[in-house]
Amino acid sequence: MRILDPNIVAKLAELHVELKHGAALAELTSLGIGGTTDLLRIKRHETLPDLLNLLDANHVPHKFLGGGSNLLVGDGELPWVVLQLVRPEPDVMLDGNLAHVDTAADLGRMITFCAKNDLGGMEGLIGVPGTVGGALRMNAGAYGMQIGSYVREVKLYRAASRKIEVLRDHQISFEYRHTSFAPDDMMLAVILELPSKPYKEILKGIRICNEKRRSSQPLGQKSAGCIFKNPPGVSAGRMIDELGLKGLSVGDARVSDRHANFFVNAGHASAKDMLTLIADVRERVQKSFGVSLENEVVVWNA
Ligand code: EPU
């Protein structure tokens, strides 16, 4: 979708929003899949209510993009624009055990920065690509931990009130890869309370998690992490593996040889290829195990 109306373009500039015409979403997602649309880069959080009023008044649909690492975007010219926060400098500020983090911060860099300041707890998420905002929205987790456990406060744009609000931890529910935030809320900043730990000890944990991830996941390939959520008590990856589906392909969309719940873009896969592969695998698992797999990856398809 293109924003060509000069009145809207001028108002965007007034709101300090950078407009990039025809951005390729394939270049902004870890899967390397996705069509084109206009990208609106937001430099100031406080302009969000006015920006969204402007878009709504002009019937411009939008979606919020974080780091694009858990996302499958449709092909071709997309029927909505994409909003993305510009990362401020600095993006993490420490105050005792509290880390004040802008959601545009890179998750891995934030974990490393906190570790160097003797704040731990997040070791399990090292190696998970994406922004802090994306991790927060999905309640990202690995190796027995989840980001939600450390959240004390979240600043967000709430679609329901059309305002920027601050929520305390008890006002948010964090479940397995799910939070109580609405799909069109936009995470802006978070305060994490992290346990004190010597850097050397945190580093040991980080090395162990890095090693486990390297040995079991296709890190060098284009993917969106796990495609399906694990149903209670079972592993989606193990079921897909047991059906012998590693290597199954539709075009360049392929079930990873290393971890069966990672589907990789082995070349120039389209969203259509990937969605067909997902549907095929889901159907086979349903048939053989009677289990209905739910997407873990977020799909923006028209
Ligand atoms: N397994 C297989 N074959 C495979 C993959 C896994 O037999 O191809 C077996 C493993 O041997 C193991 C079991 O299945 O016994 C579980 O596998 P793994 O430890 O790799 O964990 P997972 O349940 O597949 C979850 C998260 C990952 C996270 C890891 C580590 C989900 C959907 N996945 O994977 O998160 O990194 O645990 O904690 O919850 C993600 O969210 O994108 C993601 C990759």
Boltz pocket constraint, residues with backbone or C-beta under 6 A from the ligand:
constraints:
  - pocket:
      binder: B
      contacts: [[A, 141], [A, 142], [A, 143], [A, 144], [A, 216], [A, 224], [A, 225], [A, 226], [A, 227], [A, 228], [A, 229], [A, 230], [A, 234], [A, 235], [A, 236], [A, 237], [A, 238], [A, 241], [A, 258], [A, 259], [A, 260], [A, 261], [A, 296]]
      max_distance: 6.0
